[in-house]
Amino acid sequence: MATIPVRLRLEKLFCYHGADESDSEPYLWTVVVTLDGRTITHRPDAPSLDGAPGVWSSPGSHGSLGGPVGIGENRTVPAAVGHHDTTLEPIVITAAGHRVEVPGRLVLVAILLEEDMTSDEGAEAAHGKVVDLLRTELAEAVADLDLDGVGAKILRGLAAGRTAQDVATEYLQQRMKRVVDRLNRYAQDVAIAAIVRELSFPAAVIEASDPDDFQGIVVRSWSQDEIAASDTHRRLAVDELIYDHGAGHREASTYNYALHGHVWQPIEEYWVPVADTLPPGRWQVTGIQRAGRKPFISTVGGTLPDGSPWAMSKSRVMDLLRAGRHTFFVRGETGTEADVVTTENEDNPYFPYLATVADADPTNNLSKLPPCTVAIRHTRPAP
């Protein structure tokens, strides 16, 4: 499993209505956590992991979103607050004599607050305290992950016909989810408590009467496999509502926001057609492609001596057969070779088709073949 690049972009905060009657002054703290093999390792058969998650935090508090926002308005999330590029690599687990790679995980924690009378210094002190406490909690959660039974689980899985990779991945991913769930529960209380505790002197009297308000928290998590399946044109959405869940209903909350963004692998894919020419000789057909409303064989393909695929249109194969310097065949289940030939179409004489000559198999051997490769996927970094 390869290391992959990851791009996170929080793009906008939409205000259905803020904590204030007119313009509200929300600000955002963003924390990005990586649970992966760059900072977390495993000693063979050890009952726990070593290391700690990677933690990145956005800078700033008051005004971090660029100013007030009114009802029904969008506020663009500045790059310093909502943009983060990183990588993920698998965590290597060695147990019961098996070395497996468990996909890493990316976690987003976004905390929204409303600016009131807390000083800039007080808000920043709270910000630092939140990040420190989250970092400590995450490190403890990873250290508490119990891997004592993973070796036995792998052996039982192997006996049941499963792979060591699947068993270990399932086992550790379940435990990683517990870390994220623990983080979600813990962060709610930490954010509020830190703001109350970290009021700055000499404005403490004013701040205590009207401190900044905690608005809500977003905790989202993605596995390395999920992100690896994305690209610059197929992104994973972040669409999260932030409101007072204690109000009983979103419309009853005194504030109501939506945070939008995306996570993806910053690559783009492109396809290169396989070889469509063959030197004279005898060639085995191992796959087909169909097209049309009444799907007919439109393309046949096989493998070159170097192992790379080739594919040709039906009409091109017919031309080569007529020229007499190429022959094509399908190898049946018994190992016999059935030649591919051009067959006249009784229903439509202007559209002949490809078939195989009669052999021990009474059906058309071509029709049984799996899809052939017509193009190969490649990727390149996206801007």
C-alpha positions in Angstrom: 0.0 0.0 0.0 1.6 3.2 -1.1 1.9 6.6 0.7 -0.7 9.0 -0.8 -1.0 12.8 -0.8 -4.0 14.3 0.8 -5.6 17.7 0.4 -8.2 19.3 2.8 -10.0 22.4 1.8 -12.7 24.0 4.1 -14.2 26.4 1.6 -17.1 28.3 3.2 -19.3 28.8 6.2 -22.9 29.6 5.5 -24.9 31.4 8.1 -28.6 30.5 8.3 -28.7 32.7 11.4 -26.0 33.6 13.9 -25.9 34.0 17.7 -26.5 37.7 17.3 -29.7 39.2 15.9 -27.9 40.9 13.0 -24.3 40.3 12.1 -22.5 37.6 14.1 -18.8 37.3 14.5 -18.0 33.6 14.3 -14.4 32.3 14.3 -13.0 28.9 13.6 -10.4 26.7 15.0 -9.3 23.8 12.7 -7.3 20.8 13.8 -6.2 18.1 11.4 -5.1 14.7 12.8 -3.3 11.9 11.0 -3.3 8.4 12.4 -0.8 6.7 10.1 2.5 5.0 9.7 4.6 8.2 9.6 4.3 8.7 13.3 2.7 5.5 14.6 4.7 2.2 14.5 4.3 -1.4 15.9 7.0 -3.7 17.3 6.4 -7.3 16.2 3.7 -8.9 18.4 3.7 -6.0 20.8 0.3 -5.5 22.6 0.2 -1.8 21.7 1.4 0.8 19.2 4.3 3.2 19.6 4.2 6.9 18.7 1.4 9.4 18.5 -0.9 11.0 15.9 0.3 13.9 13.9 -1.6 17.1 14.8 -1.9 20.4 12.8 -3.8 23.4 14.1 -4.8 26.5 12.2 -3.5 29.8 13.6 -5.6 32.6 15.1 -8.9 33.1 16.8 -10.9 36.3 16.7 -11.5 37.4 13.1 -10.1 34.2 11.7 -12.9 34.1 9.2 -12.4 37.6 8.1 -15.1 39.5 9.9 -18.9 39.5 10.7 -21.4 37.5 8.7 -25.1 38.2 8.3 -28.2 36.0 8.0 -28.1 34.1 4.7 -24.5 35.0 3.9 -21.5 32.9 3.1 -18.1 33.5 4.6 -15.1 32.1 2.7 -12.8 30.2 4.9 -9.2 31.7 4.6 -6.5 29.3 3.4 -4.6 29.7 6.7 -7.6 28.4 8.6 -9.1 25.8 6.4 -6.4 24.5 3.9 -4.1 21.7 4.8 -2.0 19.4 2.7 -0.4 16.2 4.1 0.2 12.5 3.3 -1.0 9.2 4.7 0.9 6.0 4.8 -0.2 2.6 6.2 0.6 1.5 9.8 2.6 -1.7 9.6 1.4 -4.4 12.0 3.5 -7.6 12.6 1.7 -10.3 14.4 1.6 -14.2 14.4 4.4 -14.1 11.8 2.4 -11.9 9.4 3.3 -8.4 8.3 0.3 -6.4 7.2 -0.3 -2.8 6.2 -3.3 -1.1 7.8 -4.6 2.0 6.1 -4.0 5.3 7.8 -6.7 7.7 8.8 -7.3 11.5 8.5 -9.4 13.3 11.1 -10.8 16.8 10.9 -11.8 18.7 14.0 -13.4 22.1 13.3 -14.6 24.2 16.3 -16.8 27.2 15.8 -17.1 30.0 18.3 -18.9 33.4 18.6 -16.8 36.4 19.5 -18.2 38.3 22.5 -16.2 39.9 25.4 -13.3 37.5 25.7 -10.1 39.3 24.9 -7.9 38.3 21.9 -5.3 37.0 24.4 -7.9 35.0 26.2 -9.3 33.4 23.0 -5.8 32.5 21.9 -5.0 31.0 25.3 -8.1 28.9 25.0 -7.2 27.9 21.5 -3.8 26.7 22.6 -5.3 24.8 25.5 -7.8 23.0 23.3 -5.1 21.9 20.9 -2.8 20.7 23.7 -5.6 18.8 25.4 -6.7 17.2 22.1 -3.1 16.2 21.4 -2.7 14.6 24.8 -6.0 12.8 24.6 -5.2 11.5 21.1 -1.8 10.2 22.2 -3.4 8.5 25.2 -6.1 7.0 23.1 -3.6 5.5 20.6 -1.4 4.2 23.5 -4.5 2.5 25.0 -5.3 0.6 21.7 -5.2 -3.1 22.6 -3.5 -5.2 20.0 -2.9 -8.1 22.3 -5.4 -10.3 20.5 -4.6 -9.4 16.9 -2.3 -12.4 16.4 -4.9 -14.8 17.5 -7.5 -13.1 15.3 -5.3 -13.4 12.3 -4.8 -17.2 12.9 -8.5 -17.7 13.3 -9.2 -15.7 10.2 -6.7 -17.7 8.2 -8.3 -20.9 9.3 -11.6 -19.5 8.1 -10.2 -18.7 4.7 -9.6 -14.9 5.2 -6.4 -13.1 4.6 -4.1 -11.7 7.3 -4.4 -8.3 5.7 -8.3 -8.3 5.9 -8.4 -9.5 9.5 -5.8 -7.0 10.8 -7.3 -4.1 8.9 -10.8 -4.8 10.2 -9.4 -5.2 13.7 -7.4 -2.0 13.8 -9.9 0.1 11.9 -12.6 -0.7 14.5 -10.2 0.5 17.2 -9.3 3.6 15.3 -13.0 4.4 15.1 -13.2 4.2 18.9 -10.4 6.8 19.0 -12.4 9.1 16.7 -15.6 8.6 18.8 -13.6 9.3 22.0 -12.2 12.4 20.4 -15.7 13.6 19.4 -17.1 13.1 22.9 -14.1 14.6 24.6 -13.7 17.7 22.4 -17.2 19.0 23.1 -16.4 19.5 26.8 -12.7 20.6 26.3 -13.7 23.5 24.0 -16.2 24.9 26.4 -14.1 24.4 29.6 -11.0 25.8 28.1 -12.7 29.1 27.1 -14.1 29.5 30.6 -10.7 28.8 32.3 -8.4 30.8 30.0 -9.8 34.4 30.5 -7.1 36.9 30.2 -6.2 39.6 32.9 -7.1 42.5 33.3 -10.4 42.1 31.4 -11.5 39.0 33.4 -14.4 40.8 35.0 -15.9 41.9 31.7 -15.1 38.5 30.0 -16.7 36.6 32.9 -20.0 38.5 32.3 -20.1 37.8 28.5 -17.4 35.3 27.4 -17.1 34.0 23.8 -19.7 31.3 23.1 -19.0 27.8 21.9 -21.1 27.2 18.9 -20.4 23.6 17.9 -17.8 21.1 16.7 -17.4 19.0 13.6 -15.4 15.8 13.8 -15.1 13.9 10.5 -12.8 10.9 9.7 -11.7 9.3 6.4 -9.6 6.1 5.9 -6.6 6.1 3.6 -8.5 3.7 1.3 -11.4 6.1 1.0 -9.1 9.0 0.1 -7.0 6.8 -2.3 -10.2 6.2 -4.3 -10.7 10.0 -4.8 -9.0 12.4 -7.2 -9.3 16.0 -8.1 -12.5 15.4 -10.0 -14.0 13.0 -7.4 -13.8 14.6 -4.1 -15.1 13.7 -0.7 -17.5 16.3 0.6 -17.6 18.0 4.0 -21.1 19.3 4.5 -21.8 19.7 8.2 -24.5 21.5 10.1 -23.4 23.4 13.3 -26.2 24.3 15.8 -27.2 23.8 19.4 -28.2 20.2 19.6 -29.5 20.8 23.1 -32.3 23.0 21.6 -34.1 19.8 20.5 -34.5 20.9 16.9 -32.2 22.7 14.5 -34.8 25.5 13.8 -35.0 26.1 17.6 -31.3 26.7 17.9 -30.1 30.3 18.6 -27.5 29.8 15.9 -27.4 27.7 12.7 -24.4 27.3 10.4 -23.3 25.0 7.6 -19.6 24.3 7.0 -18.6 23.1 3.5 -15.4 21.8 2.0 -13.7 18.8 0.4 -11.0 16.2 1.0 -9.3 14.4 -1.9 -6.1 12.9 -3.3 -4.6 15.7 -5.4 -4.1 13.6 -8.5 -5.9 13.4 -11.8 -6.3 10.2 -13.9 -5.8 9.7 -17.6 -6.1 6.6 -19.8 -3.7 5.4 -22.4 -5.1 3.1 -25.1 -3.4 -0.3 -25.4 -1.6 -1.5 -28.5 -3.9 -1.8 -31.5 -1.4 -3.3 -34.0 0.1 -6.8 -34.1 2.9 -8.3 -36.2 1.9 -11.1 -38.5 1.4 -14.4 -36.7 -1.1 -16.4 -34.7 -2.7 -14.6 -31.7 -4.8 -15.9 -28.8 -7.9 -13.8 -28.0 -8.5 -13.7 -24.3 -11.1 -11.0 -23.9 -13.9 -9.0 -25.7 -15.8 -5.8 -25.5 -19.4 -5.4 -26.6 -21.3 -2.4 -27.9 -24.7 -1.5 -29.4 -28.3 -1.7 -28.4 -28.2 -5.5 -29.1 -24.7 -5.9 -27.6 -22.4 -7.4 -30.3 -18.7 -8.0 -30.1 -17.0 -4.7 -31.0 -13.4 -5.4 -29.8 -11.2 -8.4 -29.1 -8.0 -8.4 -27.1 -5.2 -10.5 -25.8 -1.7 -10.3 -24.4 1.6 -9.5 -26.1 4.8 -11.6 -25.5 6.0 -9.0 -22.9 2.7 -9.3 -21.0 1.2 -6.0 -22.0 -2.4 -6.1 -23.5 -3.5 -5.4 -27.0 -7.0 -4.7 -28.3 -8.4 -4.4 -31.8 -11.8 -3.4 -33.3 -13.8 -6.2 -34.9 -13.4 -4.6 -38.4 -9.6 -4.4 -38.0 -9.5 -8.1 -37.1 -11.6 -8.9 -40.1 -9.3 -7.0 -42.4 -6.3 -8.9 -41.0 -8.0 -12.2 -41.5 -8.8 -11.3 -45.1 -5.2 -10.3 -45.7 -4.1 -13.8 -44.6 -1.1 -12.9 -42.5 -2.8 -13.1 -39.1 -4.8 -15.8 -37.5 -6.7 -15.6 -34.2 -7.9 -18.3 -31.9 -9.7 -18.9 -28.5 -8.4 -21.7 -26.2 -11.2 -23.7 -24.8 -11.6 -25.2 -21.4 -10.1 -28.5 -22.6 -7.1 -26.7 -24.1 -8.2 -27.1 -27.7 -7.8 -24.1 -30.0 -10.9 -22.8 -31.9 -10.0 -20.4 -34.8 -11.7 -17.0 -35.0 -13.4 -16.5 -38.3 -15.6 -14.0 -40.1 -19.2 -15.3 -40.2 -21.9 -13.9 -42.5 -24.9 -12.5 -40.8 -28.1 -14.1 -42.2 -30.3 -11.3 -40.7 -28.2 -8.5 -42.1 -25.6 -9.4 -44.8 -24.0 -6.0 -44.5 -22.9 -6.7 -41.0 -20.8 -9.9 -40.6 -19.6 -10.9 -37.2 -16.7 -12.7 -35.5 -17.2 -16.3 -34.2 -15.2 -19.4 -33.7 -15.2 -22.5 -35.8 -17.0 -25.5 -34.6 -15.0 -27.5 -32.0 -15.7 -29.7 -29.0 -17.7 -26.8 -27.5 -20.9 -26.2 -29.4 -21.2 -22.6 -28.3 -19.3 -19.6 -29.7 -16.1 -19.5 -27.6 -15.8 -15.8 -28.1 -19.0 -15.1 -26.2 -17.7 -16.7 -23.0 -14.6 -14.5 -22.7 -14.3 -11.8 -20.0 -13.9 -8.1 -20.9 -10.6 -7.2 -22.5 -8.4 -4.2 -21.5 -8.7 -1.4 -24.0 -6.9 1.3 -22.0 -4.6 1.6 -19.0 -5.2 4.0 -16.1 -2.4 6.4 -15.2 -2.3 9.2 -12.6 -0.3 12.4 -12.3 -0.2 15.2 -9.7 -2.9 17.8 -10.0 -2.4 21.5 -9.4 
